[in-house]
Structure formats: structure tokens, C-alpha cells
Amino acid sequence: MLLYVRMLLTMAVSLYTSRVVLNVLGIEDFGIYNVVGGIVAMFSFLNTAMAAGTQRYLTFELGKGNMEQLKKVFSTSLQIHVLIVLLVICLAETIGLWFLYNKMTIPPDRMDAAVWTYQAAVASTAVLIISAPYNAAIIAHEKMKSFAYISILEVTLKLLIVYLLLLGDFDKLKLYAVLILGVQMSIQVIYQLYCKRQFTETKYHWTYDKKLFKEMTAFVGWNLWGNCTAIAFTQGINILLNMFFGPVVNAARGISVQVQNAVNQFSFNFQTALNPQITKSYAQQDYGYMHQLIFRSSKFTFFLLLCLSLPIELETETILSIWLSNIPENSVTFLRIILCITVVDSVANPLMVSAAATGRVKRYQSVIGGILLTIVPISYIVLKMGGSPASVFIVHLCICIIAFITRLLIIRPMIKLSLRLYIRQVIVRCFIVLAMSAVIPITLKCCLKESMISFIIVCASCVICVIASVYIAGLSKSERDFINKKLQAICKS
């Protein structure tokens, strides 16, 4: 229950703070913050890959019950993260700064503030990289309540930042960047202190296991390729939009991404609880249970995101007008397409976790990374041919669908997955639920006159129709029986 409170609170605060920050900074500065912070994210793919590798090895050893190896994995990971921090700082302070000064479209009078923002983002990245092994340990041990409590503190601090921006006569962009850095440093210190008190393996001790180091490096190397392509089609698109259209369009993307991140919190928390079980079941060679976890994770993620995204897709303009007093151009179109991308990627995520669980990621990452890497060059060609800003997101969506199909084909022999069973249990059920859920809300949207009452009716119908469709067509008989028993127990109590 606490996790759901955390998700709702995070979503509400994220959306509220985005509105206030946009008003305080203005569209131009808001766009600068999003695109400049994105340059640093291009280097943080190193951290993402290592965190995934650490979590995989920690979870695998927990599944086998090997505590001595668990300590070696954590200490080795922490050593590698320190080296990565040094590499990232070198890249950020050379190539990154050159790109900021020479390639980004930044108004001359805001370049100083952009540099402040950039340096704060570099420091934030360094903090996150060092802390990644600790976060991985929490997930591996499935201590999700700690995430909930600390995240509630984090959103509270971010809410406080909003009010601090309204005080004094400072450069708001500089102040915002520094305050966000302060919050991230504080939260990561709390994560580290928690881990050191709860998990014995997170107390660092010097170790050098050549075989383990080589194995983790090989695993991370291919994860680096996959995460590099992920950065390319997210921040690469952001940079393309800046180069062709300027920071105002970056602001529109920033608003859309804020909503995307808020929606993603729900799928992230749901899947975070299941991901360690997928890895542990593979370590124990319990393929049947592993397949069931993959099916349920993909299917219920889709249902959850459909319940959240369907009202947003139908009432995008109204929601943005309620949320923002100043709506950047293209925000409506960007948001609708980005939500579709989010659903596809979230449903595919359990397949990525299962690939990582095997430890054999070379073929998976090389093929999928190669496919996703085509997003930026194709988008560049489309923009050169006169494409609109939204065209890059359409390209992104199409490539993501192709990558999803390819993932299934690659994963099938790796974990002995039945493709026919996955299609029947996940794909077919999801399409049926989508079709059943959309009919009544779309009809109401077309028939009712635009007003606040019609907005409430359409949103309510979306939620009710999704829940009813999931119960009727989305659940298996055993899942329906389980829910019926829970409801009966609640009613009796």
C-alpha cells in the first residue's frame, strides 16, 4: 500500500512542480535546463549499464545463497564505479563542454546560466554513479518499502525547491540546478547509510577477483552498447530538436517527458518488485515460474499504463490547460506519441530483464542496440527533408515496435520461452482489453460538448472501462478467482 501512496505522491508532486518551474523559469530557460541536462545523460549511460550489471549479479548470488561471492560482487562493482566516475568527468569536461559551447542553440545572454546548469548536472551524475551499487543492493534484496519512504522524502524536498525559487532575486535557472543537485546528493547519502546498516555485503572491503572482474566487465560492455543506443534515441532526439527548432521545442518535449516520467513511476515500481524474482527463478532453473512472472509483468504493466494513459490520450488538451498556464507549442502531439512509446517499452522490459538474467547478452544487445541506434539518423533525415518536430517521435515509435518483435525472437531460445504462449497470454489479451476499453470513452468524447463535466465523464469512463475489460478479458480464470477471494475477504471484514 505504501508503494502506491509513494507512486501517487511522486506523480502529483512531479506534475505540480513542472507547472511551477515552467512558470518561474519561463519556456526558454525550461528548455535550456532540459537539453543541457541531457548532454550529461549521454555520459550517464555508463552508470545505467553498471547498475544493471550489479543488480543482476547480486540477485543471482542471492538466489544461489552464496554470501561470500555476494560481498565480492558488491566490492568489485564499487571499484569499477569509481573508475567510471573519473572517466565520465573527463568526458564531460572536455567533449561535453565543447559540444555545449559550439553545437547547442543557446541564447548568448543565457550561456552562463547554461554552464552552471551543466556543471551541476555533471556533479549529479557523479553522485548517482557512485550510489548505483547501493540502489542495486536494495532492489536485489527486494526492500521496496525503503524506496517508498526515501522517495517520499525526495519529492517533499523537490516540492520545497519550488517555493525557494519564488524567494529572492536570483538567477532562477542557476538556483534550480544547484538545489536539484543538493537534493540528489542528500538522497543518495541516505541510500548509502541505509544499505550499510541493513546489508553486510555493502560494507566495502578491498578485493580483486580477476575472473569476476572480467566476467562483469564483459557483461557491462554489452550493456554499455545497449544503454548507449538508449541515450542516442532519447537525448539524441532532444539535441536534434534543439539544433533544428531551438530551446522552445525542447521545452515542449520537457513537458511531455515530465508526464511520461510520472506515468513510468507506476510501471517501474510494479516491475521492480518482480524483476529480482525473474533473475532468481532463472538462477534456480525454474523456467515455468520465470515464464509466468514475465507474462504477468508484461500484461499487468500494460493494464496499469492503459488505465493511466487512455484518459490522457483522449483529454490531452484539457489536462495540459488545467496543469499549465503557459503550454509550449507541440506539447499535445509530443505527449500523445511519447505515451505510446512508453507503453511499448514498458511491456518489453520483462524481456530485457530475462535476457540480463541469463548473463548472455552479447547477441541481444548487439542486435537490439543496432536497431534502436537507427532512430537518430532516420530522424535526422526526416527533419532534413522538412519533417515536423513530431516526426522524430513517430520514427521512435515505429522502431520501438520493430525492436519489441525482435526481442521476442531473440529471447525465445535463451529462456525456453513459448512464443505462441506469450502471444496468447500477453499480446492477444492486451489488444482485446485495449479494444474493449476504448469504445465507450471515444464515443463519449465524440458526442459530448467540450466542458469540465464532459472531461470528468470521459476520464471516469476510461478508468471504469479499463478495469471492467481487464477483469472480463485480461485475467486468466485463476487470476479472477484470486481477485474474487480477495474482494470477498474485504467485504466480510
ABEGO torsion letter per residue (X at the ends): XAAAAAAAAAAAAAAAAAAAAAAAAEAAAAAAAAAAAAAAAAAAAAAAAAAAAAAAAAAAAAAAGBAAAAAAAAAAAAAAAAAAAAAAAAAAABAAAAAAAAABBBBAAAAAAAAAAAAAAAAAAAAAAAAAAAAAAAAAAGBAAAAAAAAAAAAAAAAAAAAAAABEBBBAAAAAAAAAAAAAAAAAAAAAAAAAAABAAABBBBBBBAAAAAAAAAAAAAAAAAAAAAAAAAAAAAAAAAAAAEAAAAAAAAAAAAAAAAAAAAAAAAAAAAAAAAAAAAAAGBAAAAAAAAAAAAAAAAAAAAAAAAAAAAAAAAAAAAABABBBBGAAAAAAAAAAAAAAAAAAAAAAAAAAAAGBAAAAAAAAAAAAAAAAAAAAAAAAAGBBAAAAAAAAAAAAAAAAAAAAAAAAAAAGBBAAAAAAAAAAAAAAAAAAAAAAAAAAAAABBBBAAAAAAAAAAAAAAAAAAAAAAABBAAAAAAAAAAAAAAAAX
